Amino acid sequence: MWLFHVITILQNRLFMSPPFEDLIDIYPSVWPERQLKVLPGDLRHFAPMGIGDIRFHIEEPSEERPYSLTAHPVDPFLAAPVTEPCGGTVYFGGDPNAADLAALLRLLRVRSSATDYAAFVGRSDNPEEHRHLTQLRLVRRSALVGLYGALSIDEMAHFPEQRLNVGDAVQKFVESEQTFWGMGMTQRLRGRFGGDGARTQESLAFGFMVENSYYGVYRIWSRAWLVAA
């Protein structure tokens, strides 16, 4: 029964879910017409928490400057944003329903209705080492102006809106990756995260991170987890 359920969902996805790149405008990793210290499309780096201009400083949090930009610590206690009630990183399985995914974004106070973002895509050529398959980063225009300096105030007013809002883009990313990789322990995922195909096999999963809540920088990625046989 479980296998039949997965096959049915997968068949529906094949007809319902075009690649997410066909539904939103993807921006180049190198921002045009500006020399930037940190590129919003450089997926090797994560946006810091807090408020400030990334071109000038990233600091350790202090009592004197609690709202300054701070990098994300590894320690989960220290990783909680000081100036926001929500944030951080969440990992979840490969078949979240739309209602649960929308609820997750609400709990994290993601601005799901926003359409004023640039989207950046990256794909790992070594998933076992990088621990992800495909990643999608959404950077709102407020971050392009205030955090990265990639847009001026005048340019911000003319920045084009996306066809999908943030919440729908996240949902379509999930559906697109489900269609491509399959759900459950699929042949396409086999061996990509170190599974031996017998005692351990890969199954699709996802991660979502609020990189910067104040400006609106979000990232979702597909990954796999190892199921013990």
C-alpha positions, 0 to 999 in steps of 0.5 A: 500500500505504501509503495502504491501511494508513492507511485501514485504521487510520483505519477501526479508530480510528473504531470503537474510539476514542471522544473522550477526554473521554468516558473521563476526568473533565475539570476546570474551568480555574478551580479551585472554592472557592479563590483560587489565585495560579496555577491548575492548569488555566491552560494558558497556563503550564507547571509549573516543575521542582523542589520547592516551592510555586508560590504563593510562589516560582520561582527561578533554580537555584543551588548552594545550592538545587538543588531549588528551583522553576525555570522551563523554559529555552529552551536545551536544555542548560539545560532538562534537570532538575537534580534528575531523570534524565529530563524535558523535551519530546518530539515524535513523529509521528502514528501511534505504536503503543501499545508505543512510546508506553508505552516513551516514558513509561517512559523519561521515568519518567512514573507511567503507572499513576497514577489520582489526577490532574485533567485539563484540556483546551484547544483552539487557535482559531489553530493556526498561531500557537499551534502546537498543536491540542488539549492535555491536561494531567494534574496528579496530586493530589500537585501539586494539594497541594504545588505549587499549594495547590489541595487540603489534605492532608485533601482529598487523601485524598478526591480521586476516582480517574480511570477511566483511568490516566495511560498509558491517558489518553495513549494514548486522547488520541492515538487520539481525535485520530487519529480526529478529524483523520485520519492523513497529509495529511488535508483537515481539517488542510489550511491549519491550520499554514500549508501551501499544499496544494500544495508543503506539506501538514499531517500529524498529529503530537504533543508530550509534556512532563514539566512537573514530574517530582517532583509529576507534571504532564504535558502532551500535545498534537496538532499538525501538521508540514508535509510538502514535496510 
